[in-house]
C-alpha cells in the first residue's frame, strides 16, 4: 500500500488555480458521478482493461479523460479508443501544456515531450493528497530515473531508453529532511539506485545523519563494491530488492543481465547480510533455459542462503520490450489479454516445458517458499532487517493464501 508517487508528482505540476484530488481504487471506491472536469489515469499493462473501463465510465458522463503511463506510451492507438487524449513518455513537463490546452478547449489527441526531463526540474510531490487515505506509509522518494542497463524483459529500459539521470543531492536532502519528520522508514523507488556509483556514494554520505531505515532497488553486483555497500549500510539501508533473475548463466546472457555473471549469487547474499542488509530477491520463471527442475533448484538456493524474501514472477512479454519483439518474431505470444500480464499467468510459449508446467511450477514455488517451515527456516535469526522481512513474509503469505482461495472458486 504505497501511494502512486508519479501522480503526486504530476499534481505538483498542476496550476494552483485548479483543484486536484487523487483516487486510488486499491484503497477506495471510485465515485463516477464526482464533479470533475478532467480525469487523468496512469496505466500499466495488467491494469489496462480496468483503466479503460474507468475511462469509459467518466466519458459517458462527458468528462474529458487523459491516459498515460508505460502501457499507453507503447500502445497509444489502442488507448485512444478509450480516451480523449494520451500522453506518451514522461509527463512531468508536458502536463502543463495538457492543462493549458484543456483550459482553452483545444486538447490534442497525443502529447509527447521532445526531450527527457532534467530531475533538477522535479518538484516535491503533493503528499498532502494522500493524508488519511490508509496507506502503509507515504515516505517514498525518487532520486534517480532510468537504468544504464538494457535487460530484454524490462519495461524501464524500453520506457526511458538507456538514459540514467540523477536529481541534485541538495534537493533530495531537503525533501528527505521533511520526510524524516513523518517516519524513520523510507523507500527509495529508484529502479537502480546505484547506476551512478559516485552519485550514490555522495547521496549515502549526506543521508547518514538523517538516520533513516531505508529500502530500495539495486543490482546484484553492488555486493562487489565493498566501500559502497558499507556506506549504504551506514546510511541506514536495511533492505534491497535485487534481481537475481536466474541461476543459469545461459539465461542471464540471453536476458542481457551480464553484470550478474561476474559474481557468485551465494557470495553476494553473504556480503549483503554481513552488512545488515536483507534481500528481497527476484527470480524470473520461464526463460528459455529453464526446465521443470528449475523450481526446486531456486527453492534450495533460497533456503541454503537464507534469502529474506523473494518474488518469483513468470516471464511476461510487456509491450515495448525487447523480449516481446523477440517472442513475436518467434510466434510464441499466446495471448494479448492484458489483465493476464500480471506476472502470475503464462502468456507465452516456453521452450523448456509446456505452459501448464510453468504455471504449476510457479504455484508450487510460491506455496513452498511461503510455507511456515520455509519462513522459519529462512528468518530464524536476529538481524536488523527482520523488522521489514518478518511482516513482509507474513503479508506475502496472506496474499498468496487469498489468491489460492480465489483460484479455487
C-alpha positions in Angstrom: 0.0 0.0 0.0 2.4 2.6 -1.3 0.9 5.9 -2.7 1.3 6.5 -6.5 4.3 8.8 -6.5 4.1 9.6 -10.2 0.6 11.0 -9.8 1.6 13.0 -6.7 4.5 14.5 -8.8 2.0 15.4 -11.6 -0.2 17.0 -9.1 2.5 19.4 -8.1 2.9 20.4 -11.8 -0.8 21.3 -12.0 -1.5 25.1 -11.8 -2.6 26.3 -8.4 -5.9 27.6 -9.7 -7.1 24.0 -10.4 -8.4 21.8 -7.6 -6.7 18.4 -7.5 -7.9 15.2 -5.9 -6.4 11.7 -6.1 -8.4 8.4 -6.3 -6.8 5.0 -5.9 -9.0 2.1 -6.4 -6.7 -0.1 -4.4 -8.0 1.6 -1.2 -11.2 3.4 -2.1 -14.2 3.1 -4.4 -14.5 5.4 -7.4 -17.4 7.8 -7.5 -18.0 8.2 -11.2 -20.5 11.0 -10.5 -18.0 13.2 -8.8 -18.0 16.7 -10.1 -14.7 17.0 -12.1 -13.7 18.5 -15.4 -10.7 16.4 -16.3 -9.6 12.9 -15.3 -6.0 11.6 -15.7 -5.3 7.9 -15.4 -1.8 6.3 -15.3 -1.8 2.8 -16.9 0.4 -0.2 -16.5 -0.3 -3.3 -18.7 -2.2 -5.7 -16.3 -4.4 -2.8 -15.2 -5.1 -1.6 -18.8 -8.6 -3.3 -19.2 -9.8 -1.8 -15.9 -8.3 1.6 -16.7 -10.2 1.6 -20.0 -13.4 0.7 -18.2 -12.9 3.6 -15.8 -12.1 6.0 -18.6 -15.3 4.9 -20.5 -17.4 5.5 -17.4 -16.2 9.0 -17.0 -16.6 9.7 -20.7 -20.2 8.6 -20.6 -20.6 11.4 -18.1 -19.0 13.8 -20.6 -15.8 14.1 -18.6 -12.5 14.6 -20.6 -10.1 11.7 -20.0 -6.3 11.7 -20.4 -4.4 8.4 -20.3 -0.6 8.0 -19.8 1.9 5.6 -18.3 4.0 2.7 -19.6 1.3 0.8 -21.4 -0.2 3.8 -23.1 3.2 5.1 -24.2 3.8 1.8 -26.1 0.3 1.4 -27.4 -1.1 4.9 -27.8 -3.5 4.0 -30.7 -5.1 1.3 -28.5 -5.5 3.8 -25.6 -7.1 6.4 -27.9 -10.0 4.1 -28.4 -10.9 4.8 -24.7 -9.7 8.4 -24.1 -9.8 11.9 -25.4 -6.1 12.4 -25.1 -2.9 10.3 -24.4 0.5 11.3 -23.1 3.4 9.4 -24.4 6.5 9.1 -22.2 7.3 11.3 -19.3 4.5 13.6 -18.2 6.3 15.9 -15.8 6.9 18.8 -18.2 4.3 18.2 -20.9 1.4 18.0 -18.3 1.4 21.8 -18.0 0.7 22.0 -21.8 -2.1 19.5 -21.5 -3.7 21.6 -18.7 -3.3 24.8 -20.7 -4.9 23.3 -23.8 -7.7 21.8 -21.7 -8.5 25.3 -20.3 -8.6 26.7 -23.8 -10.8 23.8 -25.1 -8.2 22.7 -27.6 -6.9 19.4 -26.3 -4.8 17.5 -28.8 -5.1 13.7 -29.2 -1.5 13.0 -28.5 1.1 14.7 -26.4 4.8 13.8 -26.2 7.7 15.7 -24.7 10.5 16.4 -27.2 13.3 15.6 -24.7 14.0 13.9 -21.3 13.1 15.8 -18.2 16.0 17.1 -16.0 15.5 15.9 -12.5 16.5 19.3 -11.2 13.1 20.4 -12.5 11.2 17.9 -10.4 9.2 19.5 -7.6 8.3 17.9 -4.2 5.3 15.6 -4.7 2.0 16.7 -3.2 1.9 14.1 -0.4 -0.9 16.0 1.3 -3.3 14.5 -1.2 -2.9 11.1 0.4 -3.0 12.0 4.1 -5.5 9.9 5.9 -6.1 7.5 3.0 -4.9 4.4 4.7 -1.5 3.9 3.0 1.1 1.9 4.8 3.3 5.0 4.8 4.0 7.9 2.4 7.7 8.2 2.8 8.6 7.3 -0.8 11.1 9.4 -2.9 12.8 9.2 -6.3 16.4 10.3 -6.5 17.4 8.8 -10.0 15.4 7.8 -13.0 16.1 5.0 -15.5 18.7 2.3 -15.6 22.0 2.2 -17.5 21.4 -1.5 -18.4 19.0 -2.9 -21.0 17.7 -6.2 -19.9 15.4 -7.5 -22.7 12.4 -8.2 -20.3 12.5 -4.8 -18.6 9.8 -2.1 -19.2 12.0 0.5 -17.5 14.6 0.3 -20.3 12.0 0.4 -23.0 10.3 3.4 -21.5 13.3 5.5 -20.6 15.9 4.1 -23.0 19.4 3.8 -21.7 19.2 7.2 -20.0 20.1 7.4 -16.4 19.5 10.7 -14.6 20.3 11.9 -11.1 18.5 14.5 -9.0 20.6 17.2 -7.4 21.5 15.9 -3.9 20.7 19.2 -2.1 17.1 18.9 -3.4 16.9 15.3 -2.3 18.2 16.1 1.2 15.8 19.0 1.5 12.9 16.6 0.8 14.3 13.9 3.0 14.5 16.2 6.0 10.8 16.9 5.7 10.0 13.2 5.3 12.1 12.4 8.4 9.6 14.2 10.5 6.9 11.8 9.3 8.7 8.5 9.8 12.0 6.8 10.4 11.3 4.4 7.5 11.9 5.3 3.9 11.6 3.7 0.5 13.6 5.0 -2.5 11.6 4.0 -5.6 14.6 4.2 -8.0 14.8 1.3 -10.4 18.6 1.2 -9.9 19.7 3.3 -7.0 23.5 2.8 -7.7 23.5 3.2 -11.5 25.9 6.1 -10.9 28.3 4.9 -8.2 29.8 8.3 -7.4 26.4 9.8 -7.1 25.2 7.0 -4.8 28.3 7.4 -2.6 27.7 11.1 -2.2 24.0 10.5 -1.5 24.6 7.9 1.2 27.1 10.2 2.9 24.5 13.0 3.0 21.8 10.7 4.2 23.7 9.2 7.1 23.0 12.0 9.6 19.2 11.6 9.0 19.3 8.1 10.4 16.6 6.6 8.2 15.9 2.9 8.0 15.5 2.6 4.2 15.0 0.2 1.4 15.4 0.4 -2.4 16.4 -1.5 -5.6 20.0 -2.4 -6.5 21.8 -4.8 -8.9 23.5 -8.0 -7.6 27.0 -6.7 -8.4 26.7 -4.0 -5.7 27.9 -6.8 -3.5 31.3 -6.5 -5.2 31.7 -2.8 -4.2 32.7 -3.2 -0.5 33.0 0.6 0.1 29.7 1.5 -1.4 28.0 -1.4 0.4 29.4 -0.2 3.7 28.3 3.3 3.0 24.8 2.1 2.1 24.6 0.2 5.4 25.9 3.1 7.4 23.3 5.5 5.9 20.5 3.2 7.1 19.9 0.6 4.3 18.3 -2.5 5.8 16.7 -4.0 2.7 17.2 -4.2 -1.1 15.2 -5.6 -3.9 17.8 -7.4 -6.0 17.2 -9.0 -9.4 18.9 -12.4 -9.3 16.6 -13.4 -12.2 18.2 -16.8 -12.9 20.8 -19.2 -11.5 21.6 -20.3 -15.1 24.4 -18.4 -17.0 22.7 -19.1 -20.4 19.5 -17.4 -19.2 21.4 -14.4 -17.8 23.3 -14.0 -21.1 20.0 -14.2 -23.1 18.2 -11.6 -21.0 21.2 -9.2 -21.1 21.9 -9.5 -17.4 25.6 -9.7 -17.8 26.5 -7.9 -14.6 25.1 -11.0 -12.7 27.7 -13.3 -14.4 30.6 -11.7 -12.6 29.7 -12.7 -9.0 28.5 -15.8 -7.2 24.9 -15.3 -6.1 25.6 -17.2 -2.9 28.6 -15.0 -2.2 26.6 -11.9 -2.9 23.9 -12.8 -0.4 26.6 -13.4 2.2 28.1 -9.9 1.6 24.7 -8.2 1.8 23.9 -10.0 5.0 27.3 -9.2 6.5 26.3 -5.5 6.3 22.9 -6.0 7.8 21.1 -5.7 4.5 18.2 -8.1 3.9 17.4 -9.2 0.4 14.1 -9.3 -1.5 15.3 -11.5 -4.4 13.6 -11.8 -7.8 13.8 -14.9 -9.9 12.1 -14.8 -13.3 10.5 -18.1 -14.2 10.2 -19.5 -17.8 13.3 -18.2 -19.6 14.4 -20.4 -22.5 16.9 -22.5 -20.5 14.6 -23.1 -17.6 13.3 -26.7 -17.1 10.9 -28.4 -14.7 13.9 -28.9 -12.3 14.4 -25.1 -12.1 11.8 -24.5 -9.4 13.3 -26.9 -6.9 16.8 -25.5 -7.6 15.6 -22.0 -6.8 13.9 -23.0 -3.6 17.0 -24.9 -2.5 19.2 -21.8 -3.2 16.8 -19.6 -1.1 16.9 -22.0 1.8 20.7 -22.5 1.6 21.4 -18.8 1.5 18.5 -17.9 3.9 17.1 -15.4 1.5 14.9 -13.0 3.5 12.2 -12.6 0.9 11.6 -13.4 -2.7 9.3 -12.9 -5.7 9.0 -15.4 -8.5 7.4 -13.6 -11.5 6.5 -15.5 -14.6 8.3 -14.1 -17.6 5.9 -11.6 -19.2 6.4 -10.1 -22.7 5.3 -6.5 -22.0 4.6 -4.2 -24.9 7.7 -2.2 -26.0 10.3 -4.6 -24.5 13.0 -6.4 -26.5 11.6 -9.6 -25.1 8.2 -9.0 -26.7 9.9 -8.2 -30.0 11.8 -11.5 -29.9 8.9 -13.6 -28.9 6.7 -12.1 -31.6 9.3 -12.9 -34.2 9.3 -16.5 -32.9 5.5 -16.7 -32.8 5.5 -17.5 -29.1 2.9 -15.0 -27.8 -0.1 -16.9 -26.6 -2.4 -14.0 -25.7 -2.8 -10.3 -25.6 -5.4 -10.4 -22.8 -3.7 -7.6 -20.8 -5.1 -8.5 -17.4 -3.2 -11.8 -17.6 0.1 -9.8 -17.9 0.4 -9.7 -14.1 3.5 -12.0 -13.9 1.3 -14.7 -12.4 0.0 -16.2 -15.6 1.8 -17.7 -18.6 1.2 -15.6 -21.7 3.8 -17.1 -24.0 5.1 -20.4 -25.2 8.1 -21.5 -23.1 10.9 -23.6 -24.6 11.9 -25.8 -21.7 8.4 -27.0 -20.6 4.7 -26.8 -21.6 2.9 -23.6 -20.4 0.9 -25.7 -17.9 4.0 -27.0 -16.3 5.4 -23.5 -15.9 2.2 -22.4 -14.3 2.3 -25.4 -11.9 5.9 -24.7 -11.0 5.2 -21.0 -10.3 2.4 -22.0 -7.9 4.4 -24.8 -6.2 7.4 -22.5 -5.7 5.3 -19.7 -4.1 3.4 -22.1 -1.9 6.7 -23.8 -0.8 8.6 -20.6 -0.2 5.7 -19.1 1.8 5.1 -22.2 4.0 5.6 -21.8 7.7 8.6 -24.2 7.6 10.3 -22.2 4.9 9.7 -18.8 6.6 11.0 -20.0 10.0 14.0 -21.7 8.3 15.0 -18.5 6.5 14.2 -15.9 9.1 15.0 -17.7 12.4 17.8 -15.3 13.2 18.0 -11.9 14.9 19.1 -9.1 12.5 18.1 -5.6 11.9 16.2 -6.3 8.6 13.9 -8.7 10.4 11.6 -5.7 11.2 10.9 -5.4 7.4 11.1 -9.0 6.3 9.1 -10.5 9.1 5.9 -8.6 8.3 6.7 -8.8 4.6 6.7 -12.6 4.6 3.5 -12.7 6.6 1.9 -10.3 4.2 3.0 -12.3 1.2 1.8 -15.5 2.8 -1.6 -13.9 3.5 -1.9 -12.6 -0.1 -0.9 -15.9 -1.6 -3.5 -17.8 0.5 -6.1 -15.3 -0.7 -5.1 -15.9 -4.3 -5.2 -19.7 -3.8 -8.7 -19.3 -2.4 -9.8 -17.2 -5.3 -8.3 -19.6 -7.9 -10.4 -22.5 -6.3 -13.7 -20.7 -6.7 
